[in-house]
Structures are given as C-alpha cells and as structure tokens.
Amino acid sequence: MSDATTRHPLVAEIEGSLAVEGATDVNLHAVLDKTLAHFGGAVGTIHSLLSDSKTLTLRAHRGIPPALLARVSSIPIGKGMAGLAAQRCQPVQVCNLQTDTSGVAKPEAKETKMEGSIAVPILTQNALRGVLGIAKPVAHEFTEAETALLLDIGAALGRFLARP
C-alpha cells in the first residue's frame, strides 16, 4: 500500500468518502462506481467477510446479471475468483473469462459477458475483510500498477469494513 505522500487521488477520494459516509451499502456502491469508472470496468462486486464466517457476503454490485445475483450473494472461501482471492489473500485474475480454461473462474462467470477480470482481497493489518472484484468487457491483463492500486482501494475499504 502507498504511503500518504504518494497516495493515488482515487484512493484519497475513496478514503474521504468512507470517512464521512462510512461503509454503508449506498456508499459502497458509490466506491464501486468510482473504481469501475477509473478502470473502465462494467461489472463489479464488493463482498465482506464476517469475523466468524467462512463465507463472503455481497455488499455492493454493479452489472451482475439478475440470474447470477443469487449465486454471487454468498461465496464460500476458496470457490471462484473471489473465494480464491480470499483464501490466498492475493489477487486472482483472468485475462478473458469467455475463453478461460484454468478453472479459476466458475463457468457461470461467462454469463456476465465480461472478459478481463480481477478479484483482490480487502485486507487490513493482514486480516481479510472481504474481496473487491471488477471486470472489463475486453480481454485485459491487469498490470502490477493497476493491481497495486486495487489493493490500495481494498485496504481503504478494509479499514471501514473492519469497524463494528
């Protein structure tokens, strides 16, 4: 994560919003919208992890097809991209969901019609708080800089998702 002197303007904006509004569902949707706009994403999710749970719970989403919504509302740790990112506490990405044969993404992920996709853990002090996922409508390999920025956004989210 970057320090305060080199913090990306998007992270500063998100932190400011979270500091004022908190991690309400409405504000999490706004954070997701800002993140998607910055990365040119069309589909995104924010899942949180309750401290006593082995399941990620959907808190905010954009662009998820209605037929998929029930399947992504609760994700077991270790299942699909978000579940693997949570289990590994590391980003998991697929360059093209439509042609992926790695088994990382669940087959129903193709229903999003997205291609480039990444799920990053939301961490605070090395504790998992959730997962941030975004997907683009074109094949895309997220760069180290893009991944680092998403991890910084996740860290900002984590500080507020961690609050009771």
C-alpha positions as CSV (number, residue, x, y, z in Angstrom):
1,M,0.0,0.0,0.0
2,S,1.2,3.5,-0.8
3,D,2.0,6.0,1.9
4,A,0.1,9.2,2.4
5,T,2.6,11.3,0.4
6,T,2.2,9.1,-2.7
7,R,-1.4,8.1,-2.3
8,H,-3.3,7.9,-5.6
9,P,-6.0,10.6,-5.9
10,L,-8.7,7.9,-6.3
11,V,-7.6,6.2,-3.0
12,A,-7.7,9.6,-1.3
13,E,-11.2,10.3,-2.7
14,I,-12.5,6.9,-1.6
15,E,-10.9,7.2,1.9
16,G,-12.5,10.7,2.3
17,S,-15.9,9.3,1.2
18,L,-15.6,6.4,3.6
19,A,-14.5,8.7,6.5
20,V,-17.6,10.9,6.0
21,E,-20.2,8.3,5.0
22,G,-18.9,5.1,6.4
23,A,-19.2,1.6,4.8
24,T,-22.9,1.9,4.2
25,D,-24.4,-0.1,1.3
26,V,-25.1,3.2,-0.5
27,N,-21.5,4.4,-0.1
28,L,-20.0,1.0,-1.0
29,H,-22.0,1.3,-4.3
30,A,-20.5,4.8,-4.8
31,V,-17.0,3.5,-4.1
32,L,-17.6,0.6,-6.6
33,D,-18.8,3.0,-9.2
34,K,-15.7,5.2,-8.8
35,T,-13.5,2.2,-9.1
36,L,-15.2,0.8,-12.2
37,A,-15.1,4.2,-13.9
38,H,-11.4,4.6,-13.2
39,F,-10.6,1.1,-14.7
40,G,-13.2,1.1,-17.5
41,G,-15.0,-1.8,-15.8
42,A,-18.6,-2.7,-16.4
43,V,-19.2,-5.3,-13.7
44,G,-18.0,-5.1,-10.1
45,T,-18.6,-6.5,-6.6
46,I,-17.7,-5.8,-3.0
47,H,-18.0,-8.8,-0.7
48,S,-17.4,-8.6,3.1
49,L,-16.3,-11.3,5.5
50,L,-17.8,-11.5,8.9
51,S,-15.2,-12.4,11.5
52,D,-16.8,-15.7,12.4
53,S,-17.6,-16.7,8.8
54,K,-16.1,-18.8,6.0
55,T,-18.4,-17.1,3.5
56,L,-18.1,-13.8,1.6
57,T,-21.4,-11.7,1.7
58,L,-22.3,-9.4,-1.2
59,R,-22.5,-5.8,0.0
60,A,-22.4,-3.9,-3.4
61,H,-22.6,-4.8,-7.0
62,R,-22.9,-3.3,-10.5
63,G,-23.6,-5.1,-13.8
64,I,-24.3,-8.5,-12.3
65,P,-27.0,-10.3,-14.5
66,P,-30.1,-10.9,-12.4
67,A,-29.9,-14.7,-13.0
68,L,-26.4,-14.6,-11.3
69,L,-27.2,-12.4,-8.4
70,A,-28.4,-15.2,-6.1
71,R,-25.2,-17.2,-6.9
72,V,-22.8,-14.4,-6.0
73,S,-24.6,-13.1,-2.9
74,S,-22.8,-15.6,-0.8
75,I,-19.4,-17.1,-1.8
76,P,-17.6,-19.8,0.1
77,I,-13.9,-19.1,0.8
78,G,-11.9,-21.0,-1.9
79,K,-14.7,-21.0,-4.5
80,G,-14.4,-19.0,-7.7
81,M,-12.2,-15.9,-8.2
82,A,-13.4,-14.0,-5.2
83,G,-13.2,-17.1,-2.9
84,L,-9.7,-17.9,-4.1
85,A,-8.6,-14.3,-3.6
86,A,-9.9,-14.5,-0.1
87,Q,-8.3,-17.9,0.6
88,R,-4.9,-16.9,-0.8
89,C,-5.1,-13.2,0.4
90,Q,-3.7,-12.4,-3.0
91,P,-5.2,-11.0,-6.2
92,V,-6.6,-13.5,-8.7
93,Q,-7.2,-12.5,-12.3
94,V,-8.3,-13.9,-15.6
95,C,-7.4,-12.2,-18.9
96,N,-10.6,-13.4,-20.6
97,L,-13.5,-15.0,-18.8
98,Q,-15.0,-16.1,-22.0
99,T,-12.1,-18.3,-23.1
100,D,-10.6,-19.2,-19.7
101,T,-10.0,-22.9,-19.2
102,S,-7.9,-22.6,-16.0
103,G,-10.8,-23.4,-13.7
104,V,-10.1,-20.3,-11.6
105,A,-13.4,-18.7,-12.6
106,K,-16.7,-20.6,-12.2
107,P,-18.3,-21.4,-15.6
108,E,-21.3,-19.1,-14.8
109,A,-18.9,-16.2,-14.8
110,K,-19.2,-16.3,-18.6
111,E,-22.8,-15.1,-18.2
112,T,-21.5,-11.7,-17.3
113,K,-20.2,-11.3,-20.9
114,M,-17.1,-9.8,-19.4
115,E,-13.5,-10.7,-20.3
116,G,-10.7,-9.2,-18.2
117,S,-11.4,-9.8,-14.5
118,I,-9.7,-9.4,-11.2
119,A,-10.6,-10.1,-7.6
120,V,-8.4,-8.6,-4.9
121,P,-8.6,-9.2,-1.2
122,I,-9.7,-6.5,1.1
123,L,-7.1,-6.6,3.8
124,T,-6.3,-4.6,6.9
125,Q,-3.4,-5.4,9.1
126,N,-3.1,-8.7,7.2
127,A,-6.6,-9.6,8.2
128,L,-9.1,-10.5,5.5
129,R,-12.2,-8.2,5.5
130,G,-13.6,-9.1,2.1
131,V,-13.0,-9.0,-1.7
132,L,-13.2,-6.4,-4.4
133,G,-13.9,-7.6,-7.9
134,I,-14.0,-5.8,-11.2
135,A,-14.4,-6.9,-14.8
136,K,-13.9,-5.3,-18.1
137,P,-15.8,-6.0,-21.4
138,V,-12.5,-6.6,-23.2
139,A,-9.6,-9.0,-22.6
140,H,-7.2,-7.4,-20.1
141,E,-4.3,-8.4,-18.0
142,F,-4.1,-6.1,-15.0
143,T,-0.7,-4.6,-14.7
144,E,1.3,-4.5,-11.4
145,A,0.4,-0.8,-11.0
146,E,-3.3,-1.4,-11.6
147,T,-3.2,-4.3,-9.2
148,A,-1.4,-2.3,-6.6
149,L,-4.0,0.5,-6.9
150,L,-6.8,-2.0,-6.4
151,L,-5.1,-3.4,-3.4
152,D,-4.8,0.2,-2.0
153,I,-8.5,0.7,-2.6
154,G,-9.1,-2.6,-0.8
155,A,-7.0,-1.5,2.1
156,A,-9.0,1.7,2.4
157,L,-12.2,-0.3,2.3
158,G,-10.8,-2.7,4.9
159,R,-10.3,0.0,7.4
160,F,-14.0,0.7,7.3
161,L,-15.4,-2.8,6.8
162,A,-13.4,-3.7,9.9
163,R,-15.4,-1.4,12.1
164,P,-18.3,-2.9,14.1
